[in-house]
C-alpha cells in the first residue's frame, strides 16, 4: 500500500529532469511516496501492479552499477516490462543520433525512458522530442536527481528531519553532478550545505548556489550532522591542480581519528562506488555511522516512487 503524501496531488510532472525544477512540496511528495513503497521489498512476493502493462527502457551511455540496476529492479517491482539498452548495443555507434535512437525506441511502445548520458542536457533534449516519460539518471556534470532524492530520503530516515541540519559534501565538487543536485535538494528541505575539498576542486563560485565553502576539513567536523564523501575520480589525479592520493587522504579522507572529532550521532554517506582507503577508511565505511548500503536500499524505493509518479502524471495528461 502506498502511503499518502501530506501534499496529496502535488505531483503533475511526466518527466524528472533535475532537482532545480522541483518545489519543496514536490520533493516531500516523492519522499513520502517512496516511504510507502519500502515495504514491497520485505514481501515474499516483491511486486505490486502499479505499472503492469507499461514498458520501461534504461538507456545508459555511461558505466553504472547501482543506478542502472536500481532502476531496472524498481520497474520490475512495479510489474513493468523492462528493456536495457547499453551504449555498445545501440546504433549511436553507427552514427545514429541520440534523438533518433530514442524516437525509434519510443515507436516500439515504450512508456518511460531512463537516461544516463555524458552530455549535460541530454535528458532535457529527449523530453522535448519524445512523447513518453523521461527520467534523468545522470547527465554530464549537470544533475543526478534520483541520487539527490535518495540521499535526502536517507537523511530524513536516519535523522527524522532534514531541516536545520548541517550537511557537508566532501571531495571533487567541481566535477560532481551528485553534489550539484544534493545542494539543491538539501537547501529546499531546509539544511545548511557545506562544501569541502581542495581549493582547485571546490571553487568559491559554488557560494552562488547558497552553499558554504570550507577548505579545512578539520575545522568543520564538530558542527556537521551529516558528512557525504564523494568518489575521487582516480583518472583526474594526474591532472594539474589535483593532489596525489596520499595528500588527499591526509587532508580530506574520513578515518577513525576524524570520526572522533564529529558529533556522536554523525551520519556518514557516500553515493558510491567507494575508493576504500581514499575517501573513507574501511572501518568508517563499514562502521555504525555509515549509511552507504542503506542509501542503495533506499534508492530502490525512491526510484519506484519516481517511475510511478511520472507515469501517473502522464496518464492524467493522456
N, C-alpha and C positions, 0 to 999 in steps of 0.2 A: 504494500500500500504506500502511495506517495504522500508524504507529509505536506499539508497545505502551507503555503507561504503566508506570512503576515501581510504581505503585499500582493494578495491574490490578483491574478490577471494583469500583472505589471509587465510581463514579457510579451512583446509583439514582433520580435526580430526573427527572420528566417535565416539570417547569417550571423556568425560570430567572427568578427574580423580583428578586433582589438579591444583592450580594456578602456581605451580613451573614449570610445563612443558610448560606454555604459554608464548609467546613473547608479548612485548608491543603492537605490531600491531594486534595480535590476540585478546587481551583484548579489544582494541579500537573497533575492528570489532564487537565483541559481544555487546558492549555498544551501538554502532550505530544501530545495527540491533534491539536491544531492544527498542530504541527510536522510530523506525518505527512501532513497534507493540503496542505502548502505546495507540494509538487512537482506537484500536479494542475494548477496554473496555468502550469506550464512545459511541459506536454504539447502536442502538436499537436492532439489532441482533448481539450479541457479538461473532462472529465466522468468521474465514477465512478458506479456504480449504487446507491450506498448508500441513497438514498431513492426509488428507482424505484417508481412506483405510489402515492406519497404526495402529498398536496396541502398546500402552504404558502400562507397568506394573510398579506400585510403590511397591517396596519391602522394608518395613520398619521394622527393627528388634529392633528399639528403639522408645520410645514415641516421637510424633511430632504432632504439630497442623499446624503452619504456613507453614513449608516446604512441608509437605505431601499434604495439601490441595492446596497449591500454584502450585505444580507440576501437580496435578490432574486437576485443573482448567485450567492451561496453556495448557495441552494436549487436553482438551475438546474444548478450544477456537481455537485450530488449527485443529479441526474436527477429531481428532484421537479417536479410541475406547480405553477406559481406564479400566484396571483391577487393583484392590487394594489387595495386599497380606500383611496381618499383621502377625507378628511372631506367635501369638496364633492360627492363621488359617493355618499355614504352617506345612509341615511334618518334619521340622527340630526338632520339639518337640518329634517326634517319632524316632529320631536317624538319619534321612537323613542328608547328608552333605549339606552345602550351595551350593556348586558347582552342586551337583546332583539335588537339587531343581531348580536351575537356568536353567540347561540343560533341565529339564522336562518342565519348563515354556516356554523356547525357542521353544521346539518341537511343541507347540501349535500355533506357528506363530507370536510370539512377535517380534516387531521391535526395541523397546527401553526399557531397564531396568533402572529404577531409584532406587538406592540402598542406604539405610542407615543401618549401621551396627556398633556395638560396637567395632569390631576388626579393628585396623588400617591396611590398605592394602586390605580390603575385596573387594572393588570395582576394584582395580587393578587386583586382582586374577581372578575375574569373567570376566574381559575384555580379559584375556588370555585364557579363557576356552569356551566362547560363541562367536557366530558369529554376534550377534546383537549389537546395540549401548549400552554402559553402561555409565550412568551419576551418579557421586558420590554425594549423598545428605547428606554426613557426615559420616566419618569413624573414630571411636575411637577419639584419641586426634590429629589425623593426619591432616585432611583437611575438609573444607566445602566450596568448590569453588564457588557455586552459591550464598551463603551468601556474600562472599567477592565481587563478581561481582555486586550484587545489592547495597552493601554499596558504592562501587566506583561510581556506576551509580547515587546514591542519592547525593553524594558529588558533582559530576560534574554538576548535575541538579541544585542544590541549589547555588553552588559557581561559576559555569561557567567553572571550571577547577579543576584539582587535583594537577597538577604540582606546586611546590613551596609552598604548604600548610603545616602547622604543624598540625599533627593529633595525638591526644592522645588516647590510648586504655587503659582503666582503669578497674582493677579488678583482677580476678583469671586468669592470663595469662598462668600460668603453665598447667592448665587443659583445656585450650581453643583451640579447633580446629578452631574456628572463628578467634581468634587472629592470629594464625599462617598463615591462608590464607589471612587475611586482611593485615598483614605486607608485604606479597609478592606482592599483587596486588597494594597496595598504593605505594610501592617503585618503582615498574615497571612503574607506571604512574608519578613518579617524586615527590612524597610527602616525607616529613621527618616524621618518625613514632616514637612516644614516648610511652613507656610502663610504667604504674604507678600502684602501689598497694603495699600491704605488702611485705617486702623482701622475706618472705617464699614462696610467690606466684608469684614473679617477679624476678627470679634469673638473675644474670648478664650474664648467658650463652646465653640469647636472643640477646646480643650485637653481637654475631657471625652472626646473620641474618641481621645485619646492623641497628637494632633499637637502640634507646637511652633509657636507663633505668633511671627512677626517682622514688624515694620513698616518696618524699614530694609533694603531690598533689598541695598544695597552691602555691608552687614556680613556677610551670609551667603554671598555669591558664592564666596569662595575654598574653602569647605568642601563645596560641592554637587557630587555626581556626576551628577545629572540635574536639569534645570530644565524644568518643564512650564508653559507660558504659556497661560492661559485666555483665551477670547474676551471682550473687553469689550463688553457689550451697550449699543450706542450709544443705545438708547431710554431707558436709565437715566441718561445723562449730564446730563440736565436736572433730575434728581431731587435733592432735598435730601440733602447729605452725599456726593454723588458728585463727584469732581474733574472739571475740564474735561479734554478730550483732551490739551491741551498740558501740563497739570500732571501727568496720569497718565504720559505719555511721559517727562517729566522725572525722575520718581521711580521708575517701575516698568517702563518699556519696556526690552526687551533689544536692545542695539545693539552695535556693534563695540567701543566703549570698555568696556562692561561685560563683554563676552566676554573681553577681555584679562585681566580680574581673576579669571576662572574657572580651574578645572583644565584642563590642555591637552587632556584627553580628555572634557570635559564633554559630555553629551548634551542637546540642545535638542529639546523636544517641544511639540506643540500639537494639541488634538483637532479643530480646525477648526470653522467657517471662520475664516481669519486676517484680521484687520484690519491690513493692511500699514502700517507706519509708526506703529502704536499699540502693540500687544503686541510686535511684532518688526519690526526694520528689514529691508528686503528682502535685504540682504547676509547677515544672520544666517539668515533664513528659508530662503534658497537655498544656504547655505554647507555645508561638510563636517560641521559639528557637528549639523546638523538631521536629524531622522528623521521629519519630518512626512509625507512621501509614503510612507515605509516603514510608518508607522502605518496608512495606508489599505490598503496591500497586505496587511499582517498581519491587518487587520480581517476580510478575506475568509476567511482560513484559520481564524481564531478563530470566526467565525460559522458556518462549515461544521461545525466541531467541536461547537458548541453545539446546532445543529439535529440533527446525527447522534446525539449522546449523549442528548438529551431524547427523541427518537423511539425510540431503542434501549431506553431505560428504560421508556417507555410500552408497547412491545411485550412486554417481560418481564412487566409487570403484567397485561396483557391475556391 
